[in-house]
């Protein structure tokens, strides 16, 4: 009896405690509620996408789409909530499992169809960014961004019930973006003003040059010089091309950016970049100068432009930054597209070779940190707007490359000097930049960077010299675009560093650096990378050293274009004082012999005339530092009464030398004055009565500046100017007297020519 009462008591207490069935029911209800919520969200998104597609086809407005999407979402949620209370939880779970099974089968069949569609449309839309997933895992497995992406994937995979929904949603988004990309391409073609220009990026880098042509490109006889028709802005162009391959560039007509194969993200930000950097009024298109230069650059031909000025220097900077980003983004899109196809198909082939030995593709050589700062600013403005700007390590970059102007009165300097030496003028720096679709990562390791901005001195510290223990230059093995801006300033710093850097391009790497040989281009493996590299050189003066670099170190099989315009008047017309100027030509048999002949002519013919005390206050201008050292040693050996000022002279010593030279009583008879000192300081030298140009200045306007420093009004009959030149100084002489006069002076039978400038009214 007691045992039966205990049983009844247990039965009476059973409903008060949660049993196993109740716990299972609660758990299933929780799972069911979460699954229903995900299904409602997915259904709402699906309905919204369908509504958008219908509105795009029928031309409906975006407001109607959003209102109908919201109403359909609310109706679906309301119907689901009404039916949820009426269905048993076990029945709901069974229905959910069956639904997921059908969705998985549908997803697999659609995925196979998606692979076929991607295979068919590879050449039509394969270069667009929207067709591939945005992830940097394809480039570097150990990257920080890929680590974050992998952590996110692990978090999503922890919820096993959402796997099918995630796959379906990802696939639907890819399909929607694919349809959107196709529609944008079709719309861009229809709206373009003219036929779309062929993509020279693909034509240049996807074509393997013939073996016989590759063997002949190193020889001079394989190249042919051709004079092109005069262009409206650039003027006279000279095209140097392989004999077996001729492609004459023509200036683009005014076309839309899309028709020039520029990435859409760069096109949308170009107008704002031009407004901020160049203060341009009509920012929505290229300036006439930019359009003609881009007609050459976009065809991946080498370019030497020796007419850079401070007025349009920013236009050139925006142009080559646009070209660099366009090249990097196209390379990135192709690699991501190939990675996507390889991950799905698991096959390899020659058509998937899109890598070099290392990642860096663009090298920009500039003289100062201020130039690098402006380049980074232009890159960030072109790549992204201020609202979505993401520049990693920006504060560090601003602190190291920025500059705060000092308060106080500044001495007067010419406009070209202010434009060149404004901001941070440190000449030893290097920085790697990694480019993604919407961000820039500054201070990236060179082997993880896409663009390298550096000074020649900064790279020289890494490259080193023969015999150094630690040398690193493998990151230069796959450079495809080389840009040398302000080459004339680099010439005044140390041109040897530039040549040393160029000599270490495209050498075989010493280490693998994580490369996949199955993805390296065949022409890179064959050692032909230098024939595919594009070189862009911008300078404010034509110089033989720069022309030699362009001729001897640029082997682009696409051809080389040089701007070569004659100088009509010359800078001698800007000499404002009445001054007799004598030009004396020396006869030399070779370029290497002119240094010795010039020294002999100066010490034996010119200098004896200026040892008389009447010829005091004579300034000897020397452009070459080696000639300057030779003359300084000669003056010390002869115990001449002279002062010496060069770029290595301390400031207090230079001030003292100029003071001794300018005084009226017991002045220094001579003062040897180097060109580099004048370039970096541009001080006004007082007391000059006689001026001797040991060799002609590289910058033609230095000639008129120094001549106008002669201000002896009371001794107008005792002032003079003498210049020594040879036939190898044709470019410098043309900048001073004009191209036609320079040709006559070099080919004339007379060795002495005199010019008289100014008039008595100018005194």
HELIX and SHEET records of a PDB file:
HELIX    1   1 UNK A    2  UNK A   14  1                                  13    
HELIX    2   2 UNK A   20  UNK A   58  1                                  39    
HELIX    3   3 UNK A   62  UNK A   84  1                                  23    
HELIX    4   4 UNK A   89  UNK A  120  1                                  32    
HELIX    5   5 UNK A  122  UNK A  125  1                                   4    
HELIX    6   6 UNK A  129  UNK A  131  5                                   3    
HELIX    7   7 UNK A  136  UNK A  138  5                                   3    
HELIX    8   8 UNK A  144  UNK A  157  1                                  14    
HELIX    9   9 UNK A  160  UNK A  162  5                                   3    
HELIX   10  10 UNK A  163  UNK A  191  1                                  29    
HELIX   11  11 UNK A  200  UNK A  205  1                                   6    
HELIX   12  12 UNK A  211  UNK A  216  1                                   6    
HELIX   13  13 UNK A  220  UNK A  222  5                                   3    
HELIX   14  14 UNK A  258  UNK A  260  5                                   3    
HELIX   15  15 UNK A  264  UNK A  277  1                                  14    
HELIX   16  16 UNK A  288  UNK A  297  1                                  10    
HELIX   17  17 UNK A  313  UNK A  345  1                                  33    
HELIX   18  18 UNK A  350  UNK A  352  5                                   3    
HELIX   19  19 UNK A  369  UNK A  383  1                                  15    
HELIX   20  20 UNK A  394  UNK A  401  1                                   8    
HELIX   21  21 UNK A  415  UNK A  420  1                                   6    
HELIX   22  22 UNK A  446  UNK A  448  5                                   3    
HELIX   23  23 UNK A  456  UNK A  463  1                                   8    
HELIX   24  24 UNK A  474  UNK A  476  5                                   3    
HELIX   25  25 UNK A  487  UNK A  503  1                                  17    
HELIX   26  26 UNK A  517  UNK A  519  5                                   3    
HELIX   27  27 UNK A  522  UNK A  525  1                                   4    
HELIX   28  28 UNK A  529  UNK A  531  5                                   3    
HELIX   29  29 UNK A  544  UNK A  552  1                                   9    
HELIX   30  30 UNK A  571  UNK A  574  5                                   4    
HELIX   31  31 UNK A  594  UNK A  601  1                                   8    
HELIX   32  32 UNK A  602  UNK A  606  3                                   5    
HELIX   33  33 UNK A  607  UNK A  610  5                                   4    
HELIX   34  34 UNK A  613  UNK A  615  5                                   3    
HELIX   35  35 UNK A  625  UNK A  637  1                                  13    
HELIX   36  36 UNK A  651  UNK A  662  1                                  12    
HELIX   37  37 UNK A  675  UNK A  681  1                                   7    
HELIX   38  38 UNK A  700  UNK A  708  1                                   9    
HELIX   39  39 UNK A  713  UNK A  718  5                                   6    
HELIX   40  40 UNK A  727  UNK A  729  5                                   3    
HELIX   41  41 UNK A  730  UNK A  737  1                                   8    
HELIX   42  42 UNK A  739  UNK A  747  1                                   9    
HELIX   43  43 UNK A  760  UNK A  762  5                                   3    
SHEET    1   A11 UNK A 223  UNK A 227  0                                        
SHEET    2   A11 UNK A 237  UNK A 242 -1                                        
SHEET    3   A11 UNK A 560  UNK A 563 -1                                        
SHEET    4   A11 UNK A 302  UNK A 305  1                                        
SHEET    5   A11 UNK A 534  UNK A 538  1                                        
SHEET    6   A11 UNK A 481  UNK A 484  1                                        
SHEET    7   A11 UNK A 362  UNK A 365  1                                        
SHEET    8   A11 UNK A 451  UNK A 454  1                                        
SHEET    9   A11 UNK A 430  UNK A 435 -1                                        
SHEET   10   A11 UNK A 440  UNK A 442 -1                                        
SHEET   11   A11 UNK A 391  UNK A 392  1                                        
SHEET    1   B 7 UNK A 642  UNK A 645  0                                        
SHEET    2   B 7 UNK A 670  UNK A 674  1                                        
SHEET    3   B 7 UNK A 618  UNK A 622  1                                        
SHEET    4   B 7 UNK A 690  UNK A 693  1                                        
SHEET    5   B 7 UNK A 720  UNK A 725  1                                        
SHEET    6   B 7 UNK A 579  UNK A 585  1                                        
SHEET    7   B 7 UNK A 752  UNK A 757 -1                                        
END                                                                             
